[in-house]
């Protein structure tokens, strides 16, 4: 009788049982991460009395679309969105553009002590935000900037240490022969930066912009410290103070507001994920 040949697997190749186990663990992790989002969306379509109903309504019917209208009628939610949009747009542009210029200087310019300066910039990432919170507040209070967006926007023009590091890693991977070509043509460093480096760094810049957008859109600590006027509240602070006017938390309205707040970052990442992943891969590979 012929013996049945046992299949041999290449190094790193999983058996059928191993693949099934991996897919099962991935699916389990997906369900764990998606459940809070699923609960938030379904709760936004429920009545207040059905939120904690037992057994729970996983798929409410009829859908309470009125919750989304009540969010705007009972609260200045439109103003919260507008404040968040313009504050985020200015902060993202300022942070990414400034970080790109600083990263270009560290990557392409030769100067004595540049490595020391770069190490100092990186060392700022090791300081927790709580360490600088009180000194910054005292400085901005002396300047009379409290209860305005100035303490949140002006520091953005100083760049971000992490984005400087990320973009520098990308710029060091760009051939220096381009620098020589620009110099031969009589171009300055400004020409090199704006006409050569920036067009080549779109994936890295997109990655930096998405990261900064996520941070600014969801930032709660900064507005909580510096903003007192409710007309200046962004979405994060507006949602945090959402229940102040109610004796009992309206979870259905709170979840409807949360869905509105989550939607823009979700759509941005969905449509820009190609640039985000490409920028991370390129920056890491060339570092």
C-alpha positions as CSV (number, residue, x, y, z in Angstrom):
1,X,0.0,0.0,0.0
2,X,1.1,3.5,-0.8
3,X,1.7,5.8,2.1
4,X,-0.2,9.1,2.1
5,X,2.3,11.9,1.7
6,X,2.2,14.5,4.4
7,X,2.3,18.0,3.2
8,X,5.3,20.0,4.3
9,X,4.9,23.7,5.1
10,X,7.4,26.4,4.2
11,X,8.9,28.4,7.1
12,X,6.3,30.9,8.2
13,X,3.5,29.3,6.4
14,X,0.5,28.3,8.5
15,X,-1.5,25.2,8.4
16,X,-5.2,25.2,7.7
17,X,-6.0,25.0,11.4
18,X,-3.6,27.8,12.1
19,X,-5.2,30.0,9.5
20,X,-8.6,29.3,10.9
21,X,-7.4,30.2,14.4
22,X,-5.8,33.5,13.1
23,X,-9.0,34.5,11.3
24,X,-11.1,33.7,14.3
25,X,-8.9,35.9,16.6
26,X,-9.0,38.7,14.0
27,X,-12.8,38.5,13.8
28,X,-13.0,38.4,17.6
29,X,-10.8,41.5,17.9
30,X,-12.9,43.3,15.2
31,X,-16.1,42.5,17.1
32,X,-14.6,43.9,20.3
33,X,-13.5,47.1,18.7
34,X,-16.7,47.6,16.7
35,X,-19.2,46.9,19.5
36,X,-18.8,50.4,21.1
37,X,-19.3,52.0,17.7
38,X,-22.3,49.8,17.0
39,X,-23.9,50.6,20.4
40,X,-23.3,54.3,19.9
41,X,-25.0,54.4,16.5
42,X,-28.0,52.2,17.5
43,X,-28.5,54.2,20.7
44,X,-28.6,57.4,18.7
45,X,-31.8,56.1,17.0
46,X,-33.6,55.0,20.2
47,X,-35.9,56.8,22.5
48,X,-34.7,57.7,26.0
49,X,-36.8,54.9,27.6
50,X,-35.4,52.3,25.3
51,X,-31.7,52.9,26.0
52,X,-31.4,50.6,29.0
53,X,-34.4,48.5,28.2
54,X,-34.0,44.7,29.0
55,X,-33.6,42.8,26.8
56,X,-31.8,45.4,24.8
57,X,-33.0,46.5,21.4
58,X,-30.0,45.8,19.1
59,X,-31.8,47.1,16.0
60,X,-34.3,49.8,17.1
61,X,-37.5,50.2,15.2
62,X,-38.8,52.7,14.3
63,X,-35.6,54.8,13.9
64,X,-35.7,58.0,15.9
65,X,-34.3,60.4,13.3
66,X,-35.7,63.2,15.4
67,X,-32.8,62.8,17.8
68,X,-30.4,64.3,15.3
69,X,-32.7,67.3,14.8
70,X,-33.1,67.7,18.6
71,X,-29.3,67.9,19.0
72,X,-29.3,71.0,16.9
73,X,-32.5,72.5,18.2
74,X,-31.8,72.1,21.9
75,X,-28.1,73.0,21.7
76,X,-25.8,75.3,19.6
77,X,-24.4,72.2,17.9
78,X,-23.9,74.0,14.6
79,X,-21.7,76.6,16.4
80,X,-19.7,73.8,18.0
81,X,-19.1,72.3,14.6
82,X,-18.0,75.6,13.0
83,X,-15.7,76.4,15.9
84,X,-14.1,73.0,15.6
85,X,-13.7,73.2,11.8
86,X,-12.0,76.5,11.6
87,X,-9.8,75.9,14.7
88,X,-8.8,72.5,13.4
89,X,-8.1,73.8,9.8
90,X,-5.8,76.6,11.0
91,X,-4.0,74.5,13.6
92,X,-3.4,71.6,11.1
93,X,-2.0,74.0,8.4
94,X,0.2,75.9,10.8
95,X,1.6,72.7,12.5
96,X,2.3,70.7,9.4
97,X,3.8,73.6,7.4
98,X,6.0,74.7,10.3
99,X,7.1,71.2,11.0
100,X,7.9,70.6,7.4
101,X,10.2,73.7,7.3
102,X,12.0,72.7,10.5
103,X,12.3,69.1,9.3
104,X,13.8,70.4,6.0
105,X,16.3,72.4,7.9
106,X,17.4,69.4,10.0
107,X,17.5,67.0,7.0
108,X,19.2,69.2,4.3
109,X,21.1,72.0,6.0
110,X,24.5,71.4,7.5
111,X,25.2,73.5,10.6
112,X,27.3,73.0,13.7
113,X,25.2,71.7,16.6
114,X,22.2,70.7,14.5
115,X,22.2,67.2,15.9
116,X,22.1,68.6,19.4
117,X,19.2,70.9,18.5
118,X,17.4,67.9,16.9
119,X,17.9,65.9,20.1
120,X,16.5,68.8,22.2
121,X,13.4,68.9,19.9
122,X,12.9,65.2,20.3
123,X,13.3,65.5,24.1
124,X,10.2,67.6,24.3
125,X,8.2,64.5,23.3
126,X,9.3,62.9,26.6
127,X,7.6,65.6,28.7
128,X,4.0,64.8,29.7
129,X,1.5,67.5,28.9
130,X,0.7,67.9,32.6
131,X,4.2,69.1,33.3
132,X,3.9,72.2,31.1
133,X,0.2,72.8,31.6
134,X,0.4,75.2,34.6
135,X,3.4,77.2,33.3
136,X,1.7,77.7,29.9
137,X,-1.5,78.7,31.5
138,X,0.3,81.3,33.7
139,X,2.0,82.7,30.6
140,X,-1.1,82.9,28.5
141,X,-3.1,84.4,31.4
142,X,-0.5,87.2,31.7
143,X,-0.8,87.9,28.0
144,X,-4.6,88.1,28.4
145,X,-5.2,85.3,25.9
146,X,-7.4,83.1,28.2
147,X,-11.0,82.6,27.0
148,X,-9.8,82.8,23.4
149,X,-8.4,80.5,20.8
150,X,-5.0,82.2,20.8
151,X,-3.4,79.8,23.4
152,X,-4.6,76.9,21.2
153,X,-3.6,78.3,17.7
154,X,-0.4,80.3,18.3
155,X,1.7,77.3,19.7
156,X,0.7,75.4,16.5
157,X,3.0,77.8,14.6
158,X,5.9,76.3,16.5
159,X,5.4,72.9,14.9
160,X,5.2,69.4,16.5
161,X,8.2,67.4,17.6
162,X,6.8,64.2,16.4
163,X,5.8,65.5,13.0
164,X,9.3,67.1,12.7
165,X,10.8,63.7,13.4
166,X,8.5,62.0,10.9
167,X,9.1,64.5,8.1
168,X,12.8,64.6,8.7
169,X,13.0,60.8,8.3
170,X,11.3,61.2,4.9
171,X,13.4,64.1,3.7
172,X,16.7,62.3,4.5
173,X,15.6,59.6,2.0
174,X,15.3,62.1,-0.8
175,X,18.4,62.1,-3.0
176,X,20.8,65.0,-2.4
177,X,21.5,65.1,-6.1
178,X,18.3,67.2,-6.4
179,X,19.9,69.7,-4.1
180,X,23.0,70.0,-6.4
181,X,20.8,70.3,-9.5
182,X,18.9,73.2,-7.9
183,X,22.1,74.9,-6.9
184,X,23.6,74.5,-10.4
185,X,20.4,76.2,-11.8
186,X,20.9,79.1,-9.4
187,X,18.0,78.1,-7.1
188,X,18.0,78.9,-3.4
189,X,17.0,76.7,-0.5
190,X,13.5,78.2,-0.7
191,X,13.2,77.0,-4.4
192,X,14.5,73.6,-3.3
193,X,11.9,73.4,-0.5
194,X,8.8,74.7,-2.3
195,X,9.4,73.4,-5.8
196,X,11.2,70.1,-5.2
197,X,10.9,68.8,-1.6
198,X,7.2,69.7,-1.0
199,X,5.8,68.1,-4.2
200,X,7.8,64.9,-3.4
201,X,6.6,64.7,0.2
202,X,2.8,64.7,-0.4
203,X,2.4,61.2,1.2
204,X,4.4,62.2,4.3
205,X,2.6,65.6,4.5
206,X,-0.8,63.9,4.2
207,X,0.1,61.5,7.0
208,X,1.2,64.4,9.2
209,X,-2.0,66.3,8.4
210,X,-4.2,63.4,9.2
211,X,-2.5,62.8,12.6
212,X,-2.7,66.4,13.5
213,X,-6.3,66.6,12.4
214,X,-7.2,63.7,14.7
215,X,-5.5,65.3,17.6
216,X,-7.1,68.8,17.1
217,X,-10.6,67.5,16.3
218,X,-10.7,65.4,19.5
219,X,-8.7,67.7,21.7
220,X,-10.6,68.3,25.0
221,X,-7.9,69.3,27.5
222,X,-6.8,72.5,25.7
223,X,-10.3,74.0,25.2
224,X,-11.3,72.9,28.7
225,X,-8.4,74.9,30.2
226,X,-8.6,78.1,28.1
227,X,-12.2,78.5,27.0
228,X,-14.9,79.7,29.4
229,X,-17.4,81.2,27.0
230,X,-19.8,78.6,25.7
231,X,-20.0,80.4,22.3
232,X,-16.4,79.4,21.8
233,X,-16.8,75.7,22.6
234,X,-15.6,73.1,20.1
235,X,-17.4,69.8,19.6
236,X,-15.3,68.0,22.3
237,X,-16.1,70.5,25.0
238,X,-19.7,70.9,23.8
239,X,-20.2,67.2,24.2
240,X,-18.5,67.1,27.6
241,X,-21.0,69.8,28.8
242,X,-23.9,68.3,26.9
243,X,-25.7,67.0,30.0
244,X,-25.3,70.2,32.1
245,X,-28.9,71.3,31.2
246,X,-30.6,68.0,32.0
247,X,-31.6,66.4,35.3
248,X,-31.1,63.0,33.7
249,X,-28.5,62.3,31.0
250,X,-30.3,61.9,27.5
251,X,-28.1,59.1,26.3
252,X,-29.9,59.0,22.9
253,X,-29.2,62.6,22.2
254,X,-25.6,62.4,23.5
255,X,-24.9,59.4,21.2
256,X,-26.5,61.3,18.3
257,X,-24.1,64.2,18.9
258,X,-21.2,61.7,19.3
259,X,-22.0,60.2,15.9
260,X,-21.9,63.6,14.3
261,X,-18.5,64.3,16.0
262,X,-17.0,61.0,14.9
263,X,-18.2,61.1,11.3
264,X,-15.7,63.7,9.9
265,X,-12.5,61.9,11.2
266,X,-13.9,58.6,10.1
267,X,-14.6,59.8,6.6
268,X,-11.3,61.5,6.3
269,X,-9.3,58.4,7.3
270,X,-11.5,56.2,5.0
271,X,-10.8,58.4,1.9
272,X,-7.2,59.3,2.8
273,X,-6.0,55.9,4.2
274,X,-3.9,55.2,1.1
275,X,-1.8,58.4,1.7
276,X,-1.7,57.7,5.4
277,X,-0.3,54.1,5.1
278,X,2.0,55.1,2.2
279,X,3.4,58.0,4.2
280,X,4.0,55.8,7.3
281,X,5.7,53.1,5.3
282,X,7.9,55.4,3.3
283,X,8.9,57.5,6.3
284,X,9.8,54.3,8.3
285,X,11.6,52.6,5.5
286,X,13.8,55.6,4.7
287,X,14.6,56.2,8.4
